[in-house]
Amino acid sequence: TYTIKVKSGLKWSDGQGLDANDFVLGLQRSCNPDIASHYQFILSPVVGCDAYSKAAKGTADEKATLLKALGVRAVDASTIEIKLTDPSPSFPIILALWPTFPVPKHLVKTPEAKWPGPLENVYNGPFMPKSFTEKSQMELVPNPNWSGAEKAKIEKLVIKYIDDAAVALNGYRTGEIDATGVPSTQLDVIKKDAVLGKELVSYAATRTTGLEPNLKDPLMAKLEVRLALSQATDRKTLNDVVLKGANIPSTSWMAPERSGGKAGEFDAAIGFNVANAKANLAKAGYADGKGFPKLVVLQTDTATNKAIAEFLQSEWKKHLGIDITLEFTDTKTRSGRFNSGDFQMVLGGWGEDFPDPENWILGLFETGGSINKQSCSNPEIDALIGKAKVNQNDEQRRQQYRDVEKLVVTTVCGMAPMWQVGAHRVVKPYIKGMVENKKGDDHWVPGDGKVELWSTTKK
């Protein structure tokens, strides 16, 4: 049982009080079957959360009963009580993540209620929206009721929604944008640029990219096919030539600094080896590519993704004698199809949400995991995860997660890792607080976890 005290005097951005009941509502919402949160799995240790989340087809009375049985309650306005079914070594970290964030009870009356739009909602972070244009931009201003020790140092923050990183980079060049990512296809150009090269920030992110096959697809269900595609991919050339040396070629799923594993430990199993690739394709029944069915690789439509996909298409034709189809679409469509299982293969990956090996495994690879969109299902993996997630012997549980990683990678059970991501951003010199406060798990801009520390001398 966890008993948590809430700070007194907290307020939402509209001035309404924020107390323990808002946090309880947030937890209830993350477990609610109608909301179907992708991250419900991290609250699986909470008493009744799994049962409640699986009741989508239940009656209103059945859902109400399960909600009442949920192990979360407000003892009073300043005290939250959470009961777990079993010990959970990572639970104190999980309490800091967004599935446990408070929900405004004065706007969202029940766990399944419709979420307000950006401008109808209220906030408890350092900023709040002032304006929002779908698919274009959101303008943020400081929240007058932010309770953090550091107050926002900028008067306005504009986030622009741009699918294509190359377009965003052009906006940076013209001064329209103050900070943005650098697509790998232009990294070498930026490095050589007399001005932009000095504004480039590069660091290793705890993030992995790889091929994600849908194991419900008859072709992708064949282990030998999955192995052949991985073994027919020259990761080093892909990184050095296509991605301009932006990343670290790898066959590991977890970043080695997180798993405690060794770089290259899975190279022999799934790394570049044309002879092994051809042998596995023959075992699958498609010797020299003959009779190979249609394979569609789905990707978001960007210059970098096109370059990667065309490299894969060329590699697999050259080494395996197969033809694949490339399909490019917008971000929303790609995301929707991935989440609904309407794909054969995508290039995807994972960036950690909290610094623990559990975050690289739980929910992603156990049978029925809420973000197991590749439909990986392996009894050995399930058994190891079942032990690791309640194991209070830290080194034992870390080894159990390493054992899961080995099974995932060597059987390509939903993932054939290609590289560990290198983060590359450009930041104008008049912006302070981004570079100085960056950390390895910042995904989009340096220091994105401490926005209240950003400042600018630009007028």
C-alpha positions in Angstrom: 0.0 0.0 0.0 1.3 3.4 -1.0 0.1 6.5 0.9 0.9 9.8 -0.8 0.4 13.3 0.5 -0.6 16.0 -2.0 0.8 19.5 -1.6 -1.6 22.0 -0.2 -2.8 25.0 -2.1 -2.5 23.5 -5.6 -4.6 25.1 -8.3 -5.5 24.4 -11.9 -4.8 27.1 -14.5 -8.4 28.4 -14.1 -7.9 28.9 -10.4 -10.0 25.9 -9.3 -8.5 23.7 -6.5 -6.4 20.6 -7.3 -6.5 17.9 -4.7 -6.2 14.1 -4.1 -9.5 13.5 -5.9 -8.1 14.8 -9.1 -5.2 12.4 -8.9 -7.6 9.5 -8.1 -9.7 10.4 -11.2 -6.5 10.4 -13.3 -5.6 6.9 -12.2 -9.2 5.7 -12.7 -9.2 7.2 -16.2 -5.9 5.4 -17.1 -7.5 2.1 -16.0 -10.9 2.8 -17.6 -11.9 0.3 -20.4 -13.6 2.9 -22.6 -10.6 5.2 -22.6 -8.4 2.2 -23.4 -5.1 3.9 -22.5 -2.1 2.5 -24.4 -0.1 2.9 -21.1 -2.6 1.1 -18.9 -0.1 -1.8 -18.7 2.2 0.2 -16.4 -0.6 0.3 -13.8 -1.2 -3.4 -13.9 0.2 -3.8 -10.4 -2.7 -1.6 -9.0 -5.4 -3.8 -7.5 -8.3 -4.1 -10.0 -6.8 -2.1 -12.8 -6.4 -5.0 -15.2 -9.9 -6.3 -14.5 -11.4 -2.9 -15.0 -9.5 -2.2 -18.2 -10.7 -5.4 -19.8 -14.4 -4.7 -19.2 -15.1 -2.8 -22.4 -18.0 -5.0 -23.3 -19.4 -5.1 -19.7 -22.6 -3.4 -18.6 -22.6 -0.1 -16.9 -23.3 -1.8 -13.6 -20.4 -4.2 -14.1 -18.1 -1.4 -14.9 -19.2 0.5 -11.8 -18.5 -2.5 -9.6 -15.1 -2.9 -11.1 -14.4 0.8 -10.6 -15.4 0.6 -7.0 -12.9 -2.4 -6.5 -10.0 -0.4 -8.0 -7.3 -0.1 -5.4 -7.1 3.7 -5.6 -8.9 6.2 -3.3 -8.7 9.6 -1.7 -8.5 9.2 2.1 -9.1 12.9 2.2 -8.4 15.9 0.0 -4.7 15.7 0.7 -4.1 12.0 0.9 -4.1 9.3 -1.9 -4.0 5.6 -1.1 -2.9 3.1 -3.8 -3.0 -0.7 -3.2 -0.9 -3.1 -5.3 -1.5 -6.8 -5.9 2.3 -7.5 -5.7 5.5 -5.7 -5.0 6.5 -3.5 -7.9 10.2 -2.3 -7.9 9.5 0.4 -10.5 6.3 1.8 -9.0 7.8 4.9 -7.4 9.2 5.8 -10.8 5.8 5.1 -12.5 4.1 7.5 -10.1 6.0 10.3 -11.9 4.7 9.4 -15.3 1.7 10.8 -17.2 -0.8 7.8 -16.6 -0.8 9.0 -12.9 -1.3 12.7 -13.7 -4.3 14.4 -12.2 -7.5 15.0 -14.2 -9.7 18.1 -13.5 -12.7 16.7 -11.7 -14.6 20.0 -12.3 -14.4 19.5 -16.1 -14.2 15.7 -16.5 -16.9 14.4 -14.3 -16.4 10.6 -14.7 -13.4 8.4 -15.8 -14.9 7.7 -19.2 -16.0 11.3 -19.9 -15.0 13.0 -23.2 -11.7 14.9 -22.9 -12.0 18.7 -23.4 -10.3 20.3 -26.3 -7.0 22.1 -25.8 -8.6 25.5 -25.2 -11.5 24.2 -23.1 -9.2 22.3 -20.8 -7.2 23.4 -17.8 -3.5 22.7 -16.9 -1.2 22.4 -14.0 2.2 22.6 -15.7 4.3 25.7 -16.3 2.5 26.6 -19.5 -1.1 26.5 -20.9 -2.4 27.0 -24.5 -3.6 30.4 -25.6 -4.4 29.3 -29.2 -4.5 26.1 -31.2 -4.7 25.4 -35.0 -5.0 21.7 -35.8 -2.1 20.4 -37.9 -0.5 23.9 -37.7 0.6 25.1 -34.3 -0.1 25.7 -30.7 0.8 28.9 -28.8 1.6 28.5 -25.1 1.8 31.1 -22.4 2.8 30.8 -18.7 0.3 29.3 -16.3 -0.3 31.8 -13.5 -1.1 29.0 -11.1 2.0 26.8 -11.8 3.2 25.5 -8.4 6.8 24.7 -9.4 9.8 26.4 -7.8 11.0 27.8 -11.2 8.6 30.1 -13.0 8.4 30.3 -16.8 11.0 32.7 -18.2 9.5 33.3 -21.6 6.3 35.1 -22.5 5.2 32.8 -25.3 6.2 29.4 -26.7 5.0 28.4 -30.2 5.0 24.7 -31.1 4.7 24.1 -34.9 3.4 20.8 -36.2 5.6 19.8 -39.2 5.7 16.2 -40.4 8.8 16.7 -42.5 12.0 17.4 -40.6 13.6 18.9 -43.7 10.8 21.5 -43.9 11.3 22.4 -40.2 15.0 22.7 -40.8 14.4 25.2 -43.6 12.2 27.2 -41.2 15.2 27.3 -38.8 17.4 28.6 -41.6 15.1 31.4 -42.4 14.6 32.3 -38.7 11.0 31.2 -38.5 11.9 28.4 -36.0 14.4 28.7 -33.0 15.1 25.0 -32.4 14.4 21.9 -34.4 15.7 18.4 -35.2 18.2 17.7 -38.0 17.2 15.0 -40.4 20.0 12.5 -40.9 20.0 13.1 -44.7 21.2 16.7 -44.0 23.5 16.0 -41.0 26.7 16.1 -42.9 25.7 19.4 -44.6 24.9 21.0 -41.2 28.2 19.8 -39.7 30.1 21.6 -42.5 28.1 24.8 -42.4 30.1 27.6 -40.8 27.1 28.9 -38.8 24.8 25.9 -38.3 27.6 23.6 -37.4 28.2 25.7 -34.3 24.5 25.5 -33.4 24.3 21.7 -33.7 23.7 19.7 -30.5 24.4 16.0 -30.8 23.9 13.3 -28.0 23.1 9.7 -27.7 19.4 9.2 -26.9 18.1 6.2 -25.1 16.1 5.2 -28.1 16.2 2.3 -30.6 14.9 2.0 -34.2 14.3 -1.2 -36.0 12.1 -3.3 -38.3 8.7 -4.2 -36.7 6.9 -7.1 -38.4 3.2 -7.8 -37.7 3.3 -11.5 -36.6 -0.4 -11.9 -37.4 0.5 -11.5 -41.0 1.0 -15.0 -42.6 4.3 -14.0 -44.2 5.7 -12.2 -41.2 4.6 -15.2 -38.9 7.5 -17.2 -40.5 10.5 -16.9 -38.2 12.9 -17.7 -41.1 11.5 -14.8 -43.2 12.0 -12.4 -40.3 15.5 -13.6 -39.8 16.3 -13.4 -43.5 15.2 -9.8 -43.7 17.3 -8.8 -40.7 20.4 -10.7 -41.9 20.1 -9.2 -45.4 20.4 -5.7 -44.0 23.8 -4.0 -43.9 23.3 -1.8 -40.8 26.7 -0.2 -41.1 26.3 1.0 -44.7 22.7 2.1 -43.9 24.0 4.3 -41.1 27.3 5.5 -42.7 25.9 6.2 -46.2 22.1 6.8 -46.0 21.9 8.2 -42.5 25.2 10.1 -42.7 26.7 8.5 -39.6 23.8 9.9 -37.4 23.3 6.8 -35.3 25.0 3.8 -33.8 24.4 0.5 -35.8 23.1 -2.1 -33.4 21.3 -5.4 -33.0 20.5 -4.8 -29.4 16.9 -3.8 -28.4 17.7 -2.1 -25.1 20.3 0.6 -25.0 23.4 -1.2 -23.6 23.8 1.4 -20.9 20.3 0.6 -19.7 20.4 -3.2 -20.0 23.9 -3.8 -18.8 24.5 -5.9 -21.9 27.3 -5.7 -24.4 27.2 -4.0 -27.8 27.2 -6.5 -30.6 26.1 -9.5 -28.6 23.3 -10.3 -31.0 25.2 -9.7 -34.2 25.8 -13.4 -34.9 22.1 -14.1 -34.5 20.5 -11.4 -36.6 23.3 -9.2 -37.9 24.4 -8.8 -41.6 25.2 -12.2 -43.0 24.1 -12.8 -46.6 24.7 -16.6 -46.5 22.6 -17.0 -43.4 19.9 -14.7 -44.9 19.7 -16.8 -48.1 19.6 -20.1 -46.1 16.8 -18.8 -43.9 14.8 -17.6 -46.9 15.2 -21.0 -48.5 14.0 -22.7 -45.2 10.9 -20.5 -45.4 10.2 -21.9 -48.9 11.4 -19.0 -51.0 14.8 -20.1 -52.2 16.5 -17.2 -54.2 13.3 -15.2 -53.7 11.1 -17.5 -55.9 7.4 -17.3 -55.1 8.0 -14.7 -52.4 4.6 -13.1 -51.6 3.9 -9.4 -51.6 5.5 -7.5 -48.7 4.5 -3.9 -48.0 6.7 -1.7 -45.8 4.6 1.2 -44.4 6.3 4.5 -43.5 5.6 8.1 -42.8 6.3 10.3 -45.8 9.6 12.0 -45.1 12.8 12.3 -47.1 14.7 10.3 -44.5 12.2 7.5 -44.4 12.2 7.3 -48.2 15.9 7.0 -48.2 15.9 4.2 -45.6 13.1 2.3 -47.3 14.7 2.5 -50.7 17.9 1.2 -49.2 16.0 -1.8 -47.7 14.3 -2.4 -51.0 17.7 -2.4 -52.8 19.4 -4.6 -50.2 16.7 -7.2 -50.1 16.5 -7.4 -53.9 20.3 -7.7 -54.2 20.8 -10.3 -51.4 17.6 -12.2 -51.4 16.1 -11.7 -54.9 12.8 -10.4 -53.5 10.8 -7.3 -54.5 9.0 -5.3 -51.8 6.5 -2.5 -52.0 7.0 0.8 -50.3 4.0 2.7 -49.0 4.3 6.2 -47.6 1.6 8.1 -45.8 1.0 10.9 -43.3 1.8 10.5 -39.6 -1.9 10.2 -38.5 -2.6 7.4 -41.0 0.6 5.6 -40.3 -0.1 5.7 -36.5 -3.7 4.6 -37.0 -2.8 1.7 -39.1 0.0 0.6 -36.8 -2.2 0.7 -33.7 -5.0 -1.2 -35.5 -2.7 -3.9 -36.9 -3.2 -2.9 -40.5 0.4 -3.4 -41.6 2.9 -6.1 -42.6 6.1 -4.2 -41.6 7.0 -0.8 -40.4 10.3 0.9 -39.4 9.6 1.9 -35.8 11.2 1.8 -32.4 11.1 2.9 -28.8 12.4 5.6 -26.6 12.4 5.0 -22.9 9.9 6.7 -20.6 11.7 5.9 -17.4 15.2 4.7 -16.7 14.7 1.0 -16.1 15.0 -2.2 -18.2 11.3 -2.9 -17.4 10.3 0.1 -19.6 11.9 -1.6 -22.7 9.9 -4.9 -22.2 6.7 -4.6 -20.2 3.6 -3.9 -22.4 5.7 -4.3 -25.5 6.4 -8.0 -25.8 4.2 -10.1 -23.5 1.1 -11.7 -25.1 -1.7 -9.2 -25.2 0.4 -6.3 -24.0 -1.4 -3.0 -24.6 1.4 -1.6 -26.9 2.3 -5.0 -28.4 1.1 -3.9 -31.8 3.4 -6.4 -33.5 1.5 -9.3 -31.8 4.6 -10.9 -30.3 3.6 -14.0 -28.4 6.1 -16.4 -26.7 5.4 -18.5 -23.6 9.1 -18.1 -22.4 8.9 -14.3 -22.7 5.6 -14.3 -20.8 7.0 -16.4 -18.0 10.1 -14.3 -17.6 8.2 -11.1 -17.6 5.8 -12.5 -15.0 8.7 -13.2 -12.7 10.7 -10.0 -13.4 8.0 -7.5 -12.8 7.5 -8.5 -9.1 11.1 -9.6 -8.4 12.6 -7.4 -5.7 16.1 -8.7 -6.2 17.3 -6.0 -8.5 20.1 -7.9 -10.3 17.9 -11.0 -10.8 15.1 -9.0 -12.4 17.5 -7.1 -14.6 18.9 -10.5 -15.8 15.4 -11.7 -16.4 14.7 -8.7 -18.6 18.0 -9.3 -20.4 16.8 -12.9 -21.1 13.6 -11.5 -22.5 15.6 -9.2 -24.8 17.6 -12.1 -26.1 14.4 -14.0 -26.9 12.8 -11.0 -28.6 15.9 -10.2 -30.7 17.0 -13.7 -31.7 13.5 -14.7 -32.7 12.7 -11.3 -34.1 9.5 -11.4 -32.0 8.2 -8.0 -33.0 11.5 -6.3 -33.5 14.7 -6.5 -35.5 16.9 -3.6 -34.1 18.8 -1.5 -36.6 20.4 1.3 -34.6 20.6 3.1 -31.4 19.4 6.7 -32.1 21.7 9.7 -32.1 19.8 12.9 -31.3 20.8 15.9 -33.5 19.2 19.3 -33.0 20.0 22.9 -33.9 19.3 25.6 -31.3 19.7 29.3 -31.9 22.4 30.8 -29.7 20.0 33.3 -28.1 18.0 30.3 -26.6 19.2 29.3 -23.1 18.1 26.4 -20.9 17.7 23.8 -23.7 21.3 22.6 -24.2 22.3 23.3 -20.6 19.5 21.1 -19.2 19.4 18.3 -21.8 19.6 14.7 -20.8 19.9 11.4 -22.7 16.1 10.6 -22.8 15.2 14.0 -24.3 13.6 13.0 -27.6 12.7 16.0 -29.6 14.7 19.0 -28.3 17.5 19.2 -25.7 16.2 19.9 -22.2 12.5 19.3 -23.1 11.8 18.1 -19.6 12.5 21.5 -18.1 10.6 23.9 -20.3 10.3 26.4 -17.5 14.1 26.9 -17.6 14.1 28.0 -21.2 14.8 31.6 -21.9 15.6 33.8 -24.9 17.4 37.1 -25.4 15.6 37.6 -28.8 13.1 40.5 -28.8 
